[in-house]
Amino acid sequence: MANLQPHIQLDDSLGIKYALLPGDPGRLDRISPFLENVQELMFNREYRSLVGTYKGIKILAMSTGMGGASTGIGVEELCKIGVEAMIRIGSCGSLQPRVKMGDIILVSGAVRDDGASKTYVDSMFPAVPDTNLLFACIEAAKEKNIPFHTGIARSHDSFYTDNEDAIDAYWSKMGVLGCDMETAALFTIGHLRGAKTASILNNIVEYQGDTFDSIANYIDGESLSVQGEKNEILVALEAFVKLENGLC
């Protein structure tokens, strides 16, 4: 294969410009119904991939695993095979009472409280999405009548530190909407490599709720977060249509 990448096991013969990036490999099974002509590609380590079309546009969906380190490797290798725009469709925990279960957040900036992004550039460097791609997500959500929040997220590296409650309280006070593990790395590395990036987060943990029970319910498909996942997939796909058609 030409230009075969060692981790994602894909090469530039795909000729794909747009990629959806869930964390969980299992989420590709829920992306497939939105696409036509779906073809499974590879599954190596945490990187499972498939390709299909949406409104005539070729779309790659690839899982990135958990955390900024694996996301960063995925972003690097996708850039090397010609992907130009990437939208994370992930999950998060709410840091504000107004962000309810199943709400989606269109991230306008990320607190770089992760390790991966800091290996690339000083922490003073901002983690922000591509402006046009963020606007495309906003317009897509409005057109599909999908409620959303726009604001800052915090990316971190673990659920299991000894002072998680205090950390969450601090960032909540700063107005941060939710927390995930991947957005900061996506924004930072994507920018440095010249890729357009955006992040849409589906809230699966209520503000001050039990993280572990909420994640279990999400996996079991027994909560409002299931609809939130469908909403974020649709918004991302419609944003790619706008980008392809020069509408953003």
N, C-alpha and C positions, 0 to 999 in steps of 0.2 A: 504494500500500500504506500501511496505517496504521502510523506509528511505524517506518518502515523504517530499519534501522541501516546506516551507510555502509560498514562493512568486512565484517561477516558477511552482509550483504544479507538479513537476516531481519527479520520484524516480529512484533508481539504478537498477530496473528491466529492464530498457531500454537497458543496456549493450552497450552504445555507447561511443566511445573514441574521436570522432571528432565533433566539433560544429562550425557552421558559426554564427557570431553575428552581424546582422544589428542593427541599432538603431530603425528604424521605423517598427512597426508591419506590415504595408502594403507592405514592401519589401519582405516579405515571399511569396507573390503572384508572384513575379518576380524571386524568387529562385526556386519555384516548377517546372517550365519547364525544368530545368537542371537535375532534379532527376527522378528516377523511383520509383514506388510503394510508392507514397507519401501518408502519413497519417497525418492529423491534430491531434495534441495532446491536448494542453491546451491554454487558453487565460485568464490570470489573471493579472490584473493591466496592466503594459506595457509589460509583458512577454507573447508573443504569440509564440508557438512552433509547429514544424512539424518534421517528420522524413521521410527519403527516402534513396535511394541508388544511388551512383555514381560509375560506373565501379565496381560494386559489393561491395563497401564499404558503410557501414551504416553511414549516416550523420544526425546530428541534426541541425536544423536551429532554432534560438531563438532570438527574438528581445530583446533589452536591455533598450529601452527608451532613453531619452535625458540626458546626463551628466554622470559624474563619479560615483555619488552616486548609481544610479540605476544599472549602469554597474557593479559596485563592488559587489552589492548584487547578481546579476546574476552569476558573476564569482565564488563567494564563493559557491553558491548552486550547480552550475554545477560541481565544484570540488568534492563536497560531494556525487554526484551520479556517480562518476567515469569518467567524461570527462577529457581527458589527454591533448588535444590540441585544441586551440580556435583561430580562425582568425576573427578579426573584418573586416566587409565589410561595410565601412561607407562613409560619405561625408565630404568634407572639403572646406574651402575657400583658394584660392591661396595667398601666400605672396611673390611670385616671378613672374616676367613677363614671364619667360619661361614655367611655369606650366599653360597650357591652359585649357579651358573648356573641361571636359571629360577625361583629363589626369589622370592616376592613380599614386599614390605615395605609394611605399613600404617603410614603416616607419622603419628607423634604430635606432631611439631613439626619446623620447618625452620630451619636456619641461614640467615639472610638475607644471603648473600654475593653477592647480585645487585644490579643497579642499579635495576630497575623498582620493587621494593617500597619502596626508600628514597626514591623521589620522592614517595611518599604520606605517609610518617610516619617519625619518627626510628627508627634501627636498634635502639634499646632496646625498641621495641614487638615483642611476640612474634608469630611466624608459627605459628599452631596451627589444627588442623581443628575443625570443629563436633564437640562431644563425642558427641552422639547419633549422628551419621552415622559417626564413627569406630567407636563401639561396634557399630553395625549391620554395618559391614564385618567386624569381628572375629567377630561371631556368625555371619554368613553363611559366612565361611571355615571356622569350626568345623563348621557343619552340613553343608557340602559336603566335609568331610575334606580341605581344601586346606591344606597346611603354610604357615606365614607367620611373619614376624618383625614386631614392633612396636617402633618407636623413631624416632630423629631422622635426618633427611636433611639434606644441604647443597645449597642451590641456588646456582649460580654462572653466569657469563656466557660462558665460553670453555673449549675444550679445549686451546688453543694458547698459554697463557702459558709463560714461560720456566722456571718453577719448579713445574710441576704435581706432580711426584713429592713434593717437600717439602710442598706444600700438602696433598696426600692423606694423607701420613704424619702431619701435625699433627692433622687432623680424625679420622683413624683412632684416634689416641691418645686423643682426647676421647670416643671411644665412638660416633661417628656411624656409621650403618649403610651409607649409600650416598649418591651424589651425582647430582643431576639439574639441570635448568636452569629449571624452571617452578613447582615447588611453593610456594616462598616467596611469589611474586607472587600465585598463586591464593589462598593462605590469607589473606594480608594484605588484598588488594583485596576479596576475597569478604567478609571480616569487616566491612570498612568500609562495604560496600554492603548489608549485611544478608542475604547469601546463606549457606546452609549449604555447606561445602566439605569434601572429603576427598581424599586422594591415595594411590593404590596404584601402587607401582613394581615393575616386573618387572626383575630383575637380568640384564643381558646382558653384563656384563664381570666376570670373576672378580677377586677381590682380587689386586692387583699384576699383573693380566693385561694383555694388549695390547688397548687400547681399539679400535684401528682394525680389527684382525682380527676381534674379537668383534662389532663393529657390522656388518661385512661378512657374517659368518655369519648374523646375525640377519635381515638383509635377504634373504638367500638362503633362509631357512627351514630351516637345517641344524643347529639346535642345540636344547638343552633350553629355551631362552628362548621358543621357539614355544609350548610347553605353558604356560609361565609367563604368556604373553600371554592365552591362553584362560582361565587361572585368574583373572587380574585382571578380565577382562571379566565373567565369571560372578559373582564376588564383588560387583562394583559393581552389577550389575543386581539381585542378590538384596538388596543393601542398600537400594536404592530401593523394593523391594517392602515391606521392613520399615518404611521411613519412611512410605510411603503408607498402610499398614495400622495405623499407630500403635504399632508394636511396638518402637520405639526412641525 
